[in-house]
Structure formats: structure tokens, C-alpha cells
Amino acid sequence: GVMFHSQDPKTMPKEQDWPISIEMQFLAGLGDGKARPTGNMCSPGTNVVYNGKIEPNHCINSSSKTYDGEQWVRAELIVLGDSLITHIINGDTVLKYSKPQIGGDVANRYDPKIKIDGKLLKSGFIALQSEGQPIDFRNIMIKDLRQFKK
């Protein structure tokens, strides 16, 4: 997936398992006919506002279809600082949420000086990652959207 608004790696102790960040999670179907959406949101050490309230769950499933097998899937992520975040898969908007902020669980063994719960995330590092399964990225483009932030 893509981890964004991510903590500076220089501030991560070696023992820390995940950077404090927001993740656009990429999942492929397992070929078993069961729904497995991609473009989900996961929140290691963070919280987001979803449907008007802080989302208590670590991950929010998107409304995307399941993509089985090996195929290219176009993922777009629109991040307007600490306001609106939109996930788009193959041209379809599949998830929207807002107010990314430090909080929640899942990130462990972090420096407590860095994890200031409630602090809105306006910027940060971008990281591409895979959790034990191969993934390929291509045609990665980053566009400055500051002019569109409300």
C-alpha cells in the first residue's frame, strides 16, 4: 500500500513496528469468490473522521470491487492536508474521510514524544510498502494540491 502523512523515519526507534501514518491499503482477491476490496484505509497510530465521527476501527473497507489475479489496478489518492482524503480505484471513488490525526493503536514501541494524540496530520513522508506479498508499482506521480485545500 501507500503510507502517507507518515512519521519521519529518523524519529522511529528500531523496535517500532509501524510508522505513525495513514495507509491506503492494496489487496488482491484470493480467487475464492469472496469479496476483498482494495483501496482500504488503515491507521497505525492514527485516527480519521469517517461518517462524521472518529472511526474506532483500525481499517475501513472501501467500496471497490475485488481484483483477482495479476492485473494492474490504478490507484489515486487525493490528500488535502488535514481536511479531505479521497481514495479512487480505476476511476471510481471508493472511500472518503477527513481530519487525519495522531491517536489510536496498532503502532507499538514508538517514542511517546512523537505520538501526540489528537494532533492533526497536515503533511509527512510517503512510503510504499508490502506486507509479505509481492507488489509492483509503476507510473507514480505526485502533484502539489495545496491550492485546492479549503
C-alpha positions in Angstrom: 0.0 0.0 0.0 0.9 3.6 0.3 1.5 5.1 3.7 1.2 8.9 3.8 1.2 11.7 6.4 3.9 9.3 7.7 6.2 9.9 10.6 9.8 10.9 9.8 11.8 7.6 9.8 14.5 9.3 11.8 12.1 9.5 14.7 11.3 5.8 14.8 13.1 3.6 17.3 14.3 0.3 15.8 11.8 -1.6 17.9 8.8 0.4 16.5 6.7 -1.9 14.2 4.8 0.7 12.1 5.3 4.3 11.3 2.5 6.5 12.7 0.7 7.2 9.4 -2.4 6.7 7.3 -2.4 3.8 4.8 -4.2 3.3 1.5 -4.1 -0.5 1.6 -3.9 -2.5 -1.6 -5.3 -6.1 -1.5 -5.8 -8.6 -4.3 -8.6 -11.1 -4.4 -7.7 -14.6 -3.2 -9.5 -16.4 -6.0 -12.1 -17.9 -3.7 -15.1 -15.8 -4.8 -15.2 -13.8 -1.6 -15.2 -10.0 -1.7 -11.9 -8.5 -0.8 -11.9 -4.8 -1.7 -8.7 -2.7 -2.3 -8.1 0.9 -1.6 -9.0 0.5 2.1 -7.8 2.8 4.9 -5.7 1.5 7.8 -4.5 3.7 10.6 -1.4 2.7 12.5 -1.1 5.1 15.4 -3.7 7.4 13.9 -7.4 8.1 13.7 -9.6 9.6 11.0 -13.1 11.1 10.9 -15.5 8.8 8.9 -19.2 9.4 8.5 -19.0 12.4 10.9 -17.2 10.7 13.8 -13.8 9.3 14.8 -13.6 5.8 13.3 -12.9 3.3 16.1 -11.7 0.5 13.8 -8.1 0.3 12.6 -9.2 -0.3 9.0 -12.1 0.9 6.9 -13.0 -1.2 3.8 -13.5 0.7 0.6 -16.4 0.1 -1.8 -14.1 -1.2 -4.5 -14.7 -4.5 -6.3 -12.3 -7.4 -5.9 -9.4 -7.7 -8.3 -8.3 -11.3 -8.6 -5.1 -12.5 -10.2 -2.3 -10.4 -11.5 -3.5 -7.3 -13.1 -2.7 -3.6 -13.0 -5.1 -1.6 -10.8 -4.9 2.2 -11.0 -5.0 3.8 -7.5 -5.3 7.5 -6.9 -5.1 9.2 -3.6 -6.2 12.8 -3.1 -4.9 14.3 0.2 -5.9 17.8 1.0 -3.7 18.3 4.1 -5.6 17.7 7.3 -9.0 18.0 5.6 -10.4 15.7 3.0 -8.8 12.4 1.8 -10.3 10.5 -1.2 -9.3 7.0 -2.5 -10.0 6.3 -6.1 -9.6 2.9 -7.7 -9.8 2.5 -11.5 -11.6 5.9 -11.8 -14.2 5.1 -9.1 -14.3 7.0 -5.8 -14.3 4.2 -3.2 -13.6 5.9 0.1 -13.7 9.4 1.7 -12.7 10.5 5.2 -11.2 13.6 6.9 -9.2 15.0 9.8 -6.3 12.5 9.9 -4.8 12.8 13.4 -2.4 11.0 15.7 -4.2 8.6 18.0 -5.4 5.1 18.1 -3.4 1.9 18.5 -1.6 -0.6 16.3 1.8 1.3 16.1 3.8 0.0 19.0 7.1 0.8 20.8 7.1 4.4 19.4 8.8 7.4 21.1 6.0 8.9 23.2 7.3 12.4 22.4 6.2 11.8 18.8 2.7 10.3 19.4 0.7 13.3 20.5 -2.9 12.1 20.3 -5.3 14.5 18.6 -2.6 16.3 16.6 -3.9 16.8 13.1 -1.7 15.5 10.3 -1.1 18.1 7.7 2.0 16.6 6.0 4.6 13.9 6.3 6.5 11.3 4.4 5.2 9.0 1.7 6.1 5.3 1.9 5.4 2.4 -0.5 5.1 -0.9 1.3 4.1 -4.5 1.1 3.2 -6.8 4.0 4.7 -10.1 2.9 3.2 -10.3 -0.6 4.9 -9.2 -3.8 3.6 -5.9 -5.3 4.7 -3.8 -8.3 4.3 -0.1 -8.6 4.6 1.9 -11.8 3.8 5.4 -13.1 3.9 7.0 -9.7 3.1 10.7 -9.9 2.8 13.3 -7.1 1.0 16.6 -7.7 1.0 19.5 -5.3 -2.6 20.2 -4.3 -2.2 23.0 -1.8 -4.1 25.4 -4.0 -7.2 23.1 -3.7 -7.2 22.8 0.1 -10.2 24.5 1.8 
